Amino acid sequence: MPYTIGVFDSGVGGLSVLHHIRRTLPAARLLYVADSGHVPYGDKSADYITQRSHALTEFLLGEGAEAIVIACNTATAAAVNSLRSRYALPILGMEPAIKPAVAATHSGVVGVLATVGTLESARFAALLGKYAGAVEIVTQGCPDLVEQVEAGELDSPRTRDLLTGYVTPLLARGADTLILGCTHYPFLAPLLRQIVGETVTLIDTGAAVARHLQLRLQTELPAPHPHPATPGAAFFSSGDCAAATRIMSQLWGQPMPVAAVPAPFR
């Protein structure tokens, strides 16, 4: 019987990770929550994000989730340790891919595009200390990019101007590798590729997280499930469900109705 996997993000960005999970685990039952009533997380306190992460995890567990993926770099930095200390099931998070980016660079300069919350986190600092070595890591906070993706503006003039403004200083410093340090940003990769050209490497960690999830499920949940699960995907939002249905259907690639997160978890 298929696994039931719960995935949450501050909004719709985590769908970029969900695509990889679907490809890696096509038989899985997927539950996705966009916490759009509280987006963006990047300007929220760690305590606030942790409280929301626990609420969404409780909701997903109630829906039958056997593993949780925090498809949000900012929420991972704020809440993954707290969640792992409370819940005895596989809980995976997102981290800026410093290690593979360091391996990929030829110029010795790596740029990181991320939310301010991610860049200021102790978890990010620890990644730099562990993997950066002699490579120069240049960071760039990206206010308003999450909101552009949430609005479905993946290639609008406003989005292009924002993205150009954020990557130009990184390229000027010699960065030949860019880390997409927020799960919303892979949806901007086609536009980013137009801006930076073909010689710059773009690093997205979604595929690696999906592979890690598959391994964790196989090693930690090997027994047959006591309940049946039907492959497919169910989508929820803590915000405007009509707006969420429109944008999530666009990003998922097919029409997908979005249900409201119940009041106790909103």
Secondary structure by P-SEA (a helix, b strand, c coil): cbbbbbbbcccccaaaaaaaaaaaccccbbbbbccccccccccccaaaaaaaaaaaaaaaaaacccbbbcccaaaaaccaaaaaacccccccccccaaaaaaacccccbbbbbccccccccaaaaaaaacccccbbbbbbbbcaaaaaaaacccccaaaaaaaaaaaaaaaaacccbbbccccccccaaaaaaaaacccbbbbbaaaaaaaaaaaaaaccccccccccccbbbbbbbcccaaaaaaaaaaaaccbbbbbccccccc
